[in-house]
Amino acid sequence: MATSIPDLQPGSPSVDATAPDRETRRELRLFALMIALALMVIATRAQILRIAHLKSHYPLLFYQDILALVVLGGGLHFALRLVRRWRIGGRIVEITGWSLCLFLALYTSIAAIVFWYIRSPLTYRLILLSDSARGVQASVRGDLTGEVLSLPANVLLVVVLAYLLWRCTPHLLHQLHSKVYSVSGVAVIGLYVIGSHLWVTRHVHFISGVENPEWAFIESVVQAPRPTVTGSIPSAYFEDFHPAVQPKDVARDKAFSALPRVPASGKPMNVILFVMESVGAKNLQLTGAPYPDSPVMEQLAAHGIVYDNTYVSQPFSSAAMAGMFASLYPDHDWKTLPRQEPTIRVPGLPAVLKAHGYQSAFVHGGLIDFDGNLSFLENAGFDDVIARSEDDIRPRDGELVPATFNWIRHHQDHPFFVAIWTRAIT
C-alpha cells in the first residue's frame, strides 16, 4: 500500500533529520562544559608544573587530571542516559553537572594558589594542622592581588568558553563527543593513563607536583584520621621555650676554650657554611640515629659545638635563607620574605663580611632562580651565585665540592665565605 508524502508548504520550517533532540543537546552542552573545564585544569596544571620545575614531558604529567575529568564526564554521560526519557531528571543531571564543574574550576584555582605558597596540594591533614588553614586565609586576605581576583575570573572563563564551544562548533563538538565515548576512545584514554602512571612513578620524584588537587584532597580525607591528644602534655616538654639563664663568663670561656683562636693581628679565618637541605636530625648518627652515616660530622663535633636544641619558625628553604643570611624572621603567612622583598635593604651576612675584606659565593646543585631567591642572595651581598639553570631528577650534590674548590682557587688572595646548599631528596 503506497503512502503519499505531504508537500512542504512555502515558508514552513524544513525538517533536519540530523538535528539532535533535547537530551542530546543537553548532553552536548555538558560535554562543552567538560572541555572548557579540561582546558582550564590543564592550563593550571602547566602553571603548577612550572612552579615545581617539571616542565618536561608535559603530556604525561597531565594524566591524573585527565583521568578525573574522564570519570566525571563518564558519570554525567551515564546519568543522562539513565534519565533520558525523564525530562525533569535530565534537568537535575544538567544542573548537577554544571554545579560540579564550576565548583571544580573554583577549587582548582584555589589549589594552584595554595601550591604556589607551600609547594603541596591542599589536603585534609594540612587544613587540620594549620588550624583550619588559617595561615592560607590570612595570606589571601592580606594579599588581595591578581592571584585572588583570578578565582571568579577563571570560573567565568569556563562558562564563556563552554558557551562559545556550544554555539560556534556544534558539529565538531558532536563528532568529538562520539569519539570520546566510543570503545576506541576509552581504550586510548586508558592506555594513556596507564602508560603515564608507569612513567611518572619511575621518573618523577616530586609527585606532589603531578597530583590532581581534588583527588589529593579526597584521598587525604579517607587516609588521614583526625589527630587528637589522648593524654596530658608533660610540663617538661615546654622547658626549652622558657627564658634561659645565660652562663657566667667562666662557664662560657670553658665552653669555647676548645675552639681555635686567631690573634687580632692575624689573617682572618675563612668561613664555610654547609647546609644539607631537608636532612632531619632524626636521620643522623650524630644526633642519635642508628645509622653510621655522619662520621665526618662526628669528627667535627669532637672539637666544635653541637646545637641539639634547635627550633625553626618556618620549615621552608626561602624563609631559612632570610634567617641565615639576613637575620630576619619570616612573615606569619605562606609567602616567604625573599618572594615578598627580594631586594630588601638589609645588610646580609655576606655584605657584612665584605666590609671586612671577604669575598663570598653561594653554591647550589640545582635551580636557585625561583621564589625570589636569586635576587635575595645577590642583594644580601654574595659576589657569586653558582647554580644550575634548571632542575632535573638526577642527584647533583657531587658537583658541589669540585665547584667550590674551583671558586676558592680563583679567590685565594682574600679571606672567603662560601655557603654550600645541597638539594632536597624528594
DAJORA-V97850 format. One record per backbone hydrogen bond with DSSP energy under -1.0 kcal/mol. CO is the residue of the C=O (numbers start at 1). NH is the residue of the N-H. Records with the same first field share a line. If there is no record, write none. Layout:
CO=NH  NH
//
This chain:
9=12
16=19
21=25
22=26
23=27
24=28
25=29
26=30
27=31
28=32
29=33
30=34
31=35
32=36
33=37
34=38
35=39
36=40
37=41
38=42
39=43
40=44
41=45
42=46
43=47
44=48
45=49
46=50
47=51
48=52
49=54
57=61
58=61
62=66
63=67
64=68
65=69
66=70
67=71
68=72
69=73
70=74
71=75
72=76
73=77
74=78
75=79
76=80
77=81
78=82
79=83
81=84
83=86
86=90
87=91
88=92
89=93
90=94
91=95
92=96
93=97
94=98
95=99
96=100
97=101
98=102
99=103
100=104
101=105
102=106
103=107
104=108
105=109
106=110
107=111
108=112
109=113
110=114
111=115
112=116
113=117
114=118
115=119
123=127
124=128
125=129
126=130
127=132  133
128=131
130=134
133=137
134=138
135=139
136=140
137=141
138=142
139=143
143=145
145=149
146=150
148=151
150=154
151=155
152=156
153=157
154=158
155=159
156=160
157=161
158=162
159=163
160=164
161=165
162=166
163=167
164=168
165=169
169=173
170=174
171=175
172=176
173=177
174=178
175=179
176=180
177=181
179=182
182=186
183=187
184=188
185=189
186=190
187=191
188=192
189=193
190=194
191=195
192=196
193=197
194=198
195=199
196=200
197=201
199=203
200=204
205=207
206=209
207=210  211
212=216
213=217
214=218
215=219
216=220
217=221
218=222
219=223
220=224
234=237
235=238
236=239
238=241
239=242
248=252
249=253
250=254
251=255
252=256
256=259
263=266
271=418
273=420
275=422
276=279
280=283
281=284
284=289
285=288
291=293
294=298
295=299
296=300
297=301
298=302
300=303
301=304
314=316
316=320
317=321
318=322
319=323
320=324
321=325
322=326  328
323=327
325=349
336=340
337=341
341=344
344=346
348=352
349=353
350=354
351=355
353=356  358
354=357
359=417
360=384
361=419
362=386
363=421
366=388
368=370
370=373
372=376
373=377
374=378
375=379
376=380
377=382
380=351
384=362
386=364
396=399
397=400
399=403
400=404
401=405
402=406
403=407
404=408
405=409
408=411
415=359
416=271
417=361
418=273
419=363
420=275
//
